[in-house]
Amino acid sequence: MDAAKPVRESISEYAEFALPNDANGLGNVLGGKVMHLVDLAGAMAAIRHARRPVVTASVDSMQFLHPVRIGQLIILRSSVNRVFRTSMEVGVQVHTENLLTGARLHTCSAYLTFVALDENGKSTPIAPVIPETEDEQRRYRQAGERREYRLARRHPPI
Ligand SMILES: CC(C)(COP(=O)(O)OP(=O)(O)OC[C@H]1O[C@@H](n2cnc3c(N)ncnc32)[C@H](O)[C@@H]1OP(=O)(O)O)[C@@H](O)C(=O)NCCC(=O)NCCS
């Protein structure tokens, strides 16, 4: 396993114009489009940290705080909150920017769990992550609580 790495090495940013092709019948961006971008942005941070292929094991619940309009810029920021053994929690924050005014709004946040894979496609241990700032330490602590809740719901009855 690699040596521990600071959270800052995994910080990733991704931005995309909201285009008409992404719209629902009201002219706003489909929630599923934003979820797709969240998965991509999360994977970027996870791969940057693990330097291995990863798969999405789970996505915690997401709430959309306001609609995203066509023509706005969707900006995603992601980083690894905590590494467990073969899995890690990644946090993704989504903002939208009206490029004509510069106004930015927080659209949603999400926590995703990614699992790193070895050459045979099996889950494999990941280097620990070092939280340095106060925010990173808070996210690290809270990620432990979220994991308990997440794993308790891992195999829900169908
Ligand atoms: C995620 C996956 C690799 C887990 O495989 P598994 O055989 O259950 O493996 P394990 O039980 O050894 O778990 C591996 C790690 O995943 C974590 N994990 C498994 N299911 C999880 C879930 N629902 N939520 C959070 N973490 C989960 C385990 O806690 C473990 O983490 P740890 O090593 O850090 O403790 C497997 O279920 C899988 O490949 N799923 C499909 C992933 C995928 O294709 N995603 C895209 C869907 S289109």
Ligand as a Chemical Component Dictionary entry (heavy atoms), coordinates in Angstrom:
data_LIG
# 
_chem_comp.id                   LIG 
_chem_comp.type                 NON-POLYMER 
_chem_comp.pdbx_formal_charge   0 
_chem_comp.three_letter_code    LIG 
# 
loop_
_chem_comp_atom.comp_id 
_chem_comp_atom.atom_id 
_chem_comp_atom.alt_atom_id 
_chem_comp_atom.type_symbol 
_chem_comp_atom.charge 
_chem_comp_atom.model_Cartn_x 
_chem_comp_atom.model_Cartn_y 
_chem_comp_atom.model_Cartn_z 
_chem_comp_atom.pdbx_ordinal 
LIG C1  C1  C 0 -18.757 -2.287 -4.354  1  
LIG C2  C2  C 0 -18.255 -3.711 -4.513  2  
LIG C3  C3  C 0 -16.842 -3.699 -5.120  3  
LIG C4  C4  C 0 -18.171 -4.320 -3.106  4  
LIG O1  O1  O 0 -17.842 -5.645 -3.305  5  
LIG P1  P1  P 0 -17.937 -6.739 -2.124  6  
LIG O2  O2  O 0 -17.654 -8.071 -2.662  7  
LIG O3  O3  O 0 -19.202 -6.499 -1.364  8  
LIG O4  O4  O 0 -16.668 -6.354 -1.357  9  
LIG P2  P2  P 0 -16.422 -6.223 0.172   10 
LIG O5  O5  O 0 -17.513 -6.760 1.033   11 
LIG O6  O6  O 0 -15.037 -6.775 0.352   12 
LIG O7  O7  O 0 -16.404 -4.640 0.350   13 
LIG C5  C5  C 0 -15.364 -3.871 -0.192  14 
LIG C6  C6  C 0 -15.481 -2.505 0.404   15 
LIG O8  O8  O 0 -16.670 -1.873 -0.080  16 
LIG C7  C7  C 0 -17.423 -1.380 0.999   17 
LIG N1  N1  N 0 -18.817 -1.429 0.589   18 
LIG C8  C8  C 0 -19.465 -2.442 0.022   19 
LIG N2  N2  N 0 -20.746 -2.105 -0.219  20 
LIG C9  C9  C 0 -20.886 -0.828 0.210   21 
LIG C10 C10 C 0 -21.958 0.101  0.236   22 
LIG N3  N3  N 0 -23.165 -0.212 -0.232  23 
LIG N4  N4  N 0 -21.746 1.322  0.725   24 
LIG C11 C11 C 0 -20.534 1.671  1.201   25 
LIG N5  N5  N 0 -19.455 0.838  1.203   26 
LIG C12 C12 C 0 -19.651 -0.397 0.721   27 
LIG C13 C13 C 0 -17.095 -2.321 2.147   28 
LIG O9  O9  O 0 -17.380 -1.703 3.386   29 
LIG C14 C14 C 0 -15.615 -2.503 1.939   30 
LIG O10 O10 O 0 -14.940 -1.355 2.396   31 
LIG P3  P3  P 0 -13.636 -1.456 3.353   32 
LIG O11 O11 O 0 -12.673 -2.414 2.724   33 
LIG O12 O12 O 0 -13.075 -0.062 3.299   34 
LIG O13 O13 O 0 -14.101 -1.847 4.705   35 
LIG C15 C15 C 0 -19.203 -4.599 -5.382  36 
LIG O14 O14 O 0 -20.474 -4.682 -4.756  37 
LIG C16 C16 C 0 -19.361 -4.033 -6.773  38 
LIG O15 O15 O 0 -18.526 -4.245 -7.623  39 
LIG N6  N6  N 0 -20.481 -3.308 -7.017  40 
LIG C17 C17 C 0 -20.709 -2.700 -8.318  41 
LIG C18 C18 C 0 -19.938 -1.385 -8.441  42 
LIG C19 C19 C 0 -20.277 -0.715 -9.753  43 
LIG O16 O16 O 0 -20.187 -1.322 -10.786 44 
LIG N7  N7  N 0 -20.668 0.565  -9.669  45 
LIG C20 C20 C 0 -21.201 1.257  -10.813 46 
LIG C21 C21 C 0 -22.640 0.836  -10.978 47 
LIG S1  S1  S 0 -23.258 1.195  -12.588 48 
# 
loop_
_chem_comp_bond.comp_id 
_chem_comp_bond.atom_id_1 
_chem_comp_bond.atom_id_2 
_chem_comp_bond.value_order 
_chem_comp_bond.pdbx_ordinal 
LIG C1  C2  SING 1  
LIG C2  C3  SING 2  
LIG C2  C4  SING 3  
LIG C2  C15 SING 4  
LIG C4  O1  SING 5  
LIG O1  P1  SING 6  
LIG P1  O2  DOUB 7  
LIG P1  O3  SING 8  
LIG P1  O4  SING 9  
LIG O4  P2  SING 10 
LIG P2  O5  DOUB 11 
LIG P2  O6  SING 12 
LIG P2  O7  SING 13 
LIG O7  C5  SING 14 
LIG C5  C6  SING 15 
LIG C6  O8  SING 16 
LIG C6  C14 SING 17 
LIG O8  C7  SING 18 
LIG C7  N1  SING 19 
LIG C7  C13 SING 20 
LIG N1  C8  SING 21 
LIG N1  C12 SING 22 
LIG C8  N2  DOUB 23 
LIG N2  C9  SING 24 
LIG C9  C10 SING 25 
LIG C9  C12 DOUB 26 
LIG C10 N3  SING 27 
LIG C10 N4  DOUB 28 
LIG N4  C11 SING 29 
LIG C11 N5  DOUB 30 
LIG N5  C12 SING 31 
LIG C13 O9  SING 32 
LIG C13 C14 SING 33 
LIG C14 O10 SING 34 
LIG O10 P3  SING 35 
LIG P3  O11 DOUB 36 
LIG P3  O12 SING 37 
LIG P3  O13 SING 38 
LIG C15 O14 SING 39 
LIG C15 C16 SING 40 
LIG C16 O15 DOUB 41 
LIG C16 N6  SING 42 
LIG N6  C17 SING 43 
LIG C17 C18 SING 44 
LIG C18 C19 SING 45 
LIG C19 O16 DOUB 46 
LIG C19 N7  SING 47 
LIG N7  C20 SING 48 
LIG C20 C21 SING 49 
LIG C21 S1  SING 50 
# 
